[in-house]
């Protein structure tokens, strides 16, 4: 029966490749939108975390140890840091002196330009923006005297940290050296001497909405001593959720519309084979055997479509990423996730298409053999559309109009599919560029919304 299925399909090669090509376009559209969306979301999330930190909130200057905080809040990941005070680096610039543990450094995505973070009492690292004034020419492994708290200490520079603190969310009414973030990093051994309260970077590993609400609740619990990482949420996580929602909506619409279109093709395909079905039934083939034959045909067509769709998926995915975000963030975990979900999408679409095949074959079960043998395909061209033809003089235009309106539903579905595909590219393009320009500081090219607002108030002389 499998060999017979192949022979029946190859007897109408044009139909075979038309259906396989149509299904391949649906598969590649859905899979490429999903993979490109996942890759773009991963890139946005990674860039947001590198810029604003991975933590969902900050607790500042509280009388709590890291162990007790984690015991009270089992759902969070937390890193501890301490603010010792501030020191003057130039005429009008002060740097905050403090210590961070390794977990805070990882949650904050702090990166070194050179050297390392301090681990000895006489070692220090500094944020690059604060290498000015008396510290301007401070070199790695060079000693300088700086004021830490109320003491002047001779410290050796062991690392230069990439600028980060100016981009992070801070509490309202923050005070330099009290409830902000370290600009000059000292070791834990030195920080112990000053006996300061702890501050924390914390993260909830839940959905964006739940993480935001729980971060607010945790800060409320500690009397508003801290802040939510609003820049991470507004410029990263919320954007990812918007892209995911839009891509899922468009994928669903494309699948629904495409299934109607494919159903029409399968209907015409099975009608075209009514005569063959009549011949097979006349020589003793059962309806069950015909079902088997069409299941084999569905499998063959789908496998052919899947093979055609794979290179198209990579091509469309690359186009979406290039024209929307121009960055492709992939890691092993993301690749495995995309392959797994894409495979699941293919399996779901296969069973949908199989149901469409069997539904159309089922209709022939109640038809007489003579009816199957005598049934001819005909194109239903409504009289209403015939009147349209008289307005066109060219025979080529008339043929085109006739072809389009012979099946108006199919024509409308095709237009809808093309329209939604165009909308996908438009939305991804504008949403991603809004993020891109906001990060790169190209203030004249905001697409949808402004990233920052500024206000000023004149001070009395």
N, C-alpha and C positions, 0 to 999 in steps of 0.2 A: 504493500500500500504506500510505503514511503517513496519507492521508485516511481509509482504511478502519479503520486502528488507532484514530484519534480517534473515529470513529463507533461502533466497538465499545465503547470506553471510556465514551462518553457515553450509551450505551444502558443502562448500569447506573451511574448517577451516585452512588448511595449507596456501592457498592463502591469506586468511584474515589476518593471523598473519604475513605472509611474507611482505605484503604491509604495514600493520600497523607498523611493526618493522622498515621497510625501511624509512617510513615517520617520525617515532619517532626519528631515528638516524639523519635525516636532521634537524628536529626541535630542537633537543637537541644540535646539533653541532652549528647551527646558534645562538641559544639563549645563550648557555654557552659561546661562544666566545664573544658575545656582553656583557653579564653580567660580565664575568671575566675581559674583557678589560676595562669596565667602572670602575670596582672596583680597578683595578691596576692603572689606570690613576688617580683616586681619591686619592689613597695612595701616588703616586709620587708627585702629585700637593700639597697635604697636607704636605708631608715631605719637599718639596722644600720651601714652604711658611714658615714652622717652622724654616728652616735653614737660608734662605736668605731674609725673609720678603715677605709680600704679595704685597707691593708697586711695581709699574712698573717703577718708576723713582724717582729721588731726585732733588730738587732745593735747592741751598745753598746760604745763605747770600744775600738775595734780599730784596729790600725795598718795600715789598708788604705785605698787611695783608691777613689773611686767607679768610676773606669775599670778598675782591676785587679779589683775585685769583679765587675763586669759581664763582664769577659773570662773570669774563672774560672767564672762561673755564667750561661750564655747564656739560661737559661729565665726569669730574673727581671727584673722592673722594679724600680728602686730609686731612692730619694731620700736625700740625705745631710743630716745635721744635726750640730751640735757643741754640747757642754755646756761652758760656760766656768766655771761655779761657781754659787754661790748668794748671795743677798743678803737681808737681814732687812727685812721690810716692816711688821711689828708685833712686839709683845712675844714672841709664840710662833709666828709664821708666817714661813717662809722661802720665797722664790721662786727658782726655777732660772733662770739667765740662759743664753741660748744663741742659736744661729742655725740657720735651716732654709732649704734651697734651695726653689725653686718646685715641684720634683717632690715633695718631702716634704709641702709644703703641700697639693698636689692629692691625693696618696695619703691624707693624713690627713683630708681634707675639712674643713680649718680654715676657719672663716668669720669675717669681720670684722663687728663690730657698728657700727663707725664708723672712718673713716680708711683707712689702707693699711699694708702691711708696710714696714719700714724698708729703705732702699737707700743711705743715707749714713751716715758714721761717727758722727755726732752724733744719729741718729734711733733711736727705740725704739718697739716696740709691746708691749702688756701684756695678759695674760689677765684678763678682767673680774673674776674672783674675787679677784685680788690687788691690786685698787684699794682698799686699806685701810691703816690706820696712817698713816704719813707720806705715803703715796701716795694717800690716800683722795680728795682733791679735785683730783687731777691731771687737767687738761683737755687736749684736743687742741691741739697747737701751743704748749703751755706747757713751759717748761724746769724741770728739777729735777736735783739732784745725787744720784746713786745709786752704790753700790759695785758695781763689776763686776770680779770677780777680786780682786786686791789694790789696785785703783786706784779712787779716787773720780772720777767723770766727770759732767759736766753734759750731760744728754741732753734731747732734745725729743720729747715724746710725739706720734706720728703715727698711731697706730692702737690700737683696742681689740678684742681677739680674744674671740670667744664661748668660754665655758668648755668645755674638752675633756679636759684631762689627768686629771681625777679619774675619767673613765669608761674610760680606756684600760687595756689589760692591761700590767702591769709585771713585771719579773723578780722572782723570789723574793729577798728580802733587799735590795731596791733601796734606794739611798741618795740622798737629796735632793741635787741638784747634781752627782751623779756618773754615774748610769745611768738617769735618768728623762727627762722631756721639758721643753722650754723653757716657762716661764711669762712671762718677759720676753724679747722677741725683739730682737736687735741685728742690724746689717747684716753682710754677709760681709766688708766692708772692715775693720770693727772686729774681727771674730772672728779675722782673720789675725794680728793682733798677739799673740794668746794661744797660738797653736801647740798646739792640743789635738788628741787623736785624734778620728777620725771615728766617728759612729754612723749607722745606716742604717735606714730603713723599706723593706722589700722586699715584693714581691708575686709569687706564682706564679699564672699565668693558666691553671690547669688545674681538674680536678674538685675538689670539696671534700676528698675523702679524699686524693687525690694531693698537693694543695697543703699540707694539714696535715702529711703525712708528710715531704715534701721540705723544708718549713720547719723541722721538727724536726731533720732531717739536716744542714741548713745551719748551724743553731745549734750542733749537736754538733761540727761541723767547726771552729768557732771557740771551742771549749772552754766551751760553755754561756754565752757572753757575749751574752745576749739572751733573748728570749722569743717564743713563738708568740702571735699575737693571739687568745687563747682566747675572749674575749668576742664577737668577730666570728663565730667558728666556732659557738660554743654558742648564741648568741642570734640568729644570722642565717642563715649558710650551711647549718648542719645542719638548721634548721627548714625552709628552702626545699627541701632534699632530701627531708625527710619528707613535705612537702605534695605534691611532685612524684610520689613513689612511691605515696602513697595515691590521688591523683587518677588516675594511670595505671592502677592496679589497678581502681578503680571504673569508669573508662571502658571498660576491657577487659571487665569483667563485664557492664556494661550492653549493650555491643555484642553479646556472645555471647548473652545472654538475649533481647535484642531481635530478633536474627536468627532465633532459634527461633520467636518470636512472629510476626514478619513472614512467615516461611516458612509458618506455618499459614494466615495470611491469603491468601498467594499461592496456596497449595494449594486453598483453598476458592474463590478467584477463578477459577483455571484450570478447576476442576471445574464451576463454574457456566457456563463458556463451552464445555464439551464439545460441546453441541448445535450451537453456532455453528461450531466446528471441524469437526464432522461434515458440516454443510451445505457448508462451503467445500471440504472434501476431495471431496465428492460431485460438485461442479461442476468439479473438476480442479485444485484448489489443491495444490501440492506441500508436503511437510514443510518444505522450505527456505523457501518463502513464508510458512509459519506461523511459522517462527523469526524471519523478518524482521519480521513483524507484532508479535510479542511483544517483540522488541528495541525497536521504536518505542514500544510501550506502556510498557516499562520506562523509556525515556528521558523520555517525557511525564510519567509518574507521578513520577519522581525530580526533574525540573525543577520541577514543581508543588510537591513536598515541600520542595525547597530554598528556593523563594520564600516558602513558609509559615513555614519554620524561621528565616529571617533575623531578623524582629522578635522571635521568641521567644528567640533566642540573646541578643540585647541585653537583653531583660527579665530572663531568668534570671541572666545574668552580673551585672547590676546588683543583683539580690537577694542573690546569693552574696557579693558584695563588701560590700554594705551590712550584712548580718547577721553577717558574719564579721570583717571588718577595718575597714570604714568608710572605707577609703582606696583610691583607684584611681590607681596609678602607671603611666602610659603615656607612651611616647616614640615617636618616628617609627620607630626601629629595631624596638622591641617590636611596634608595630602591624603593620609589614610582616611580621615573623616570625609573628605570630598569624594574619594573613590567609593567608600561604603554607601554614602547617601545617594550618589549617582547610580550605583548598581541597584539600590532599592527603587529609585525612580524608574529605571528601565524595567524592572520586574513588574511594578505596578502598571506601567503603561502597556506591557506585554499582555497582562491579563485583561486589561480594558479592551485592547484590540482583539484578543481572542474571543471575548464575549460578543463583540460586534460581528465577528465572522460567524460564530455559531448562531447568533440571533437571526442573521439573514439566511443561513442554511435551514434553520428550523421552519421558516415560512414555506419552504418547498416540500415539507413532509406531508402537508395536506393536499398537494397538487397532484393531479393525475399524470401518468407518464406521457399520454398524448398531449396534455397541456404544456408540459415541459418541452417536448420535442417541437411543438408548433409555436412557442412563444418567441417573438422577435423583439429586439430592442428598438425603441422609437424615442425620438427626441420630442418632448412636449414643449412646443413653442407657442405661447399664449397669443391669441388674436390681438390682444391689446398691444403686444410688443411689435406685431407685424405692422401696425400703423406707424410705428416709429421709423421703420425702414424707408418710408417714402420721402422722409426729409433728407436722406443722404443720396448723393448721386454716384459716388465712387463704389464700385463693386467690392473693393477691398474693405472699405469702411462698413458696408452692409454685412459682409461676412464676419467682421469683427463684432459688430453689434449683435448679430444672431448668435454667435458663439458665447458672448457674455450673458445674454438674456435667455438662453436656452435653459439655463439653470440659475435663476436669480438668487436663490438662497445660497448656493455655492459661491456665487460672485460676491455677495454681501459678506459672507464669512471670510473670504479671502481678503477683502478690504479691511475688515476688523482685525484680522491677524496681523496684516502689514502695519496698520495704525498702532496697535499695541506694541509691536516690536520697535517702531520708531519712538514711541513714548519712553520705552525702557532706556534707549540710548540717551534721550534728552534728559531724563531725570537723573540718571547716573552721572552724566556729564556735568550738569549744573550743581548737583549736591556735592560731588567730590571736589569740583573746582572751588566751591565756596569754602570748603575746609582747607584746600591747598593754599589759596591766596591768603586766608586768615593766618596760617602758620608762617608763611614766607614774608608777611608784612607788606604785601602789595596792596596798600590801602585804597588805591583807585580802581581795583578790580573786584570788589565784592559782587557776588552774583545774586544771592538770595537775602542774606541778612548780614548785618554788621557783627563783627566778632567782639568788639569792645566799645565801651562808651566812656567819654571823658567829661569831667566837669571841673569848674574852677571857681574860686571865691577870692576876691581881692582882700588882702590883709591890710589893716590900718597901719599907717606909717608912724 
